[in-house]
Amino acid sequence: MGWDALGHWGEDATRIESLAGGIANDVWSVRINGQLAVGRLGTRSDADLAWETALLQHLDRAGLTVPVPIPTMDGRLFADGLVVMTYLEGGPPETPDDWRRVAGTLRELHRLTRGWPQRPGWRSSTDLLHADTGTKIDLGAMPAESVVRCRAAWARLVGRETCVVHGDPNPGNIRMTANQVALIDWDEAHVDVPDLDLVLPGNAAGLEDSAYDIAAQASAAWEAAVCWKDDYAVKRLAEVRPVP
């Protein structure tokens, strides 16, 4: 159905302009009932979208600033692959203090989602010690030596408590104002070890040297596997130490 699905939000629902939204989705500013919002059209399954929208509602009720799903006229949180969410103002983090505020917000996300079920079809980093595929990851497409390096990095996370991780807390996915830190673009969110979210500029989360090294290696391995085999993936894999 494509963007015709926007009609589920009302006859006057309209697209305004295309926004940066990554490779997997078509993201536009939209107007719903006279208010500015964001529409994201993609190919995620209904089960996947149900997991994401339920998560965002939970976080919103708990006081985190996140895009809140806007229901269709008949009460659904998504329709035909389209999700419409509230528009959030703000700019990216720029200073060390900004990044410390981001770290605090990420830690609150992690606290609020301990024991959360895994996103349908996804695997955590430690799941991939024994599985070869999970959503965007196909370890069978990578050279065997590269897989060994990635799994060695993930093995250092075994036994850690898990929760929802945002999965991509880069500056483009953060909207800051003087009073709040908002996390947007939850397309990579899944259940994993929280330190994977905390490899931030200037070690803003204050991880100890060993913890930071473990998280940085595991994060580089994750991004190499997710993006394989573009130039960014090759660059990230180069950051993962070879196994002695």
N, C-alpha and C positions, 0 to 999 in steps of 0.2 A: 504493500500500500504506500510505502514511503512517507513523504511529508503530508500526504492527504490525511494521515492519521491525526494531524493536529486538529482536525474538525471535531474530534472527541472532546476537546476542551472548550468547544463553543463555536458558533457560527462566525464570530468576529475574531477568533484566534488567528494571528498572522505572524509570519516570519519577518524579521527586520534585516539582520545582517549576519553573515557568517563569522564565527569566532574560531580562534585556534582551539582545536580539541583533540589533537593526536591523530594517529593513523586509523584507528579502529572505528571512529565515530564521526558523524557529521553533526556539528554543534552550531546552533544559531541563537542569537537573541530573538525572543518572540514577545508578543504582547497578548496577554490573557486577561480578559475582563478589564482592559484599560491599564493593566499593570505590566511592567517589564519583568521578564522571566527568561530562563534559558531552556532550550529544547535540545535534547541529545538523541539522535537516531542512530541505531547500530544493529548488530546481528546477534546480540546476546540472547540466550534462551530465556523463557519466562521464569524458570527456576532461578536463574542467575539474577535477573532483575528483581525478583521478589526478595532475594537475599539482600541485595544492595539497598533497595528502598526501605525495607524493614530496619536495616542497620541505621540509615540516615534518620529515620523517625525516632529510633531509640536514642541516638546521640543528641538530637535536637531536644527531646524531652528531658535529657539529663543536663542540658545547659551548654553543650558544645555548639559553636557556630558552624553550621554545615548547610549545603544546599538542601532544602526541604522539598520532597516531592509534592507537586500540586495535583490533586486528583482530577480525573476526567469528570465530565458532567454526571456520569453514572457511578462515580466513586472509585474507579480503578486508579492505581498508582502508575500504571504504564499501559500502553496499548500499541500493538503491532510494532514492537521494538523501540517505541518512542517514550522517553521520560521527559517530563517538564518539571523544572525545579526553580526555586526562588533565586533571584539574581543577588549576588553579594558584592558590595562595594569594597574598595581597598586596593593597595598596591603590594608588591613583593617585599620580603624582608631585605634590608639593606645594611644594617649595623649588627655588631656582635650582640647587642641587647635584643634586637629584633629576633635573632636566631635563638637566643635563650628563651624568649617568649614562645617561639615555635616549639622548642623542645618540651616546654611545660605543657603545651596543648597536646602534643603527641603522647606524652606520658599519661595525660588524663584519658585520651582515647584508649590507651592500653589498659588502664585501670577499669574502665567502664565495660570492657569486652572480654574479660577473662572467662574462659569456658565457652566462648561463642562458637557455634558450629562452623565448619569449613564451608567456604563458598562452593556451590555445586560444580563439580568437575575440576576443581583446583587441587593442587598438592602444596604442602609446605616444603621448605628447603630440606628438612630432615626426612620427609616422606620420599624425596627423590634419591635418598641413599639406596632405596630398594625398588623404586618405580622408575620407569624410563620416560613417561609422558605425564603431562598435567596442563591442561588449557593451552597456553602459548608455548610450553616447553616440550621439546622432543630431543632427548639426549641422544637418541639414535642418529640424529642428523649431525652430531658433533664428532670430531676425531676422538678416538678412545682415550688418548692421553689427556685431552682437554676435559673429558668427563671425570677421569681420575682426579684431576686437580680440583674441579668443582666439588666433587663429593668429599674430598679431604677437607675442604673449607667448611662445608655444611656439617660434617661429622663433629666439628668442634662445638656445635650448638645442641647436640643430643642431650636430652634430659632437662632442657630449659622449659619454663612455663610458657604457654602460648596465649595469644589473644589476637584481635584484629590488628593488622598493620595497614597503614594507608598505602604503602607500597611505592609511592612516588612523590615524596615531599620536596620537590624541587621548587625554586622560586615562582615558577609559572603556575603552580598549583596552590599557592598561598595568597590570601587576601588579608592585608593588615590595615587596621585603622588604629587610632590612639587608644581605643577601648577594647578591641577584640582581635583575635587571630582566627581566621576562617580557613578551613581546609576544603578545597574543591577537587573535582575530578577523581572520583573514587573507583575508576575503572580497573585499577591494579590492586585494590584492597582484597585481602584474604587473611586467613589465619596463619600466623607464623610466630617466630620468636621476636619480641618487641625491639630488641637492639638493632634489628635490620632497618628500622625507621630512624635510628638515632645517630647515623653516620652523617653528621651535619657539619657545615663549614665552621672551622675554628673549634671543633669538638664542643659545640655549644651545649650538648647534653651532659658534658662533664664526665664521660665514661673514663674509667681507669685505663691505663695504657694497654693492658692485656685484653680487656673487654672491647676496647676500640679496635684493636688489631683483629680480633676474632670477627667482630661485626663487619668491619670494612672488607675483609677477605670474603666473607660469606655473601655480602651484598654485591661485590664485584662479580662473584661467580654466578649469582642469581641473574644479574642483568646480562651477563654474557650468554647465559642459557636462554633467557627470554627473547633476546634480540638476534640470536644466531641466524645468519652469518653476515650481518652488515658490518661496516667499519667500526661503529661504536662497540659492537659486541667483541670484535677482535681486540680493540683497545682495552676494554674492561677485562678480558681474559688475560691479557698481558700483565695485569695487576695482581693476578692470583698466583701465588708462589708455586713452583713445581714441587711435586712430591719427591722427597729424597730417595 
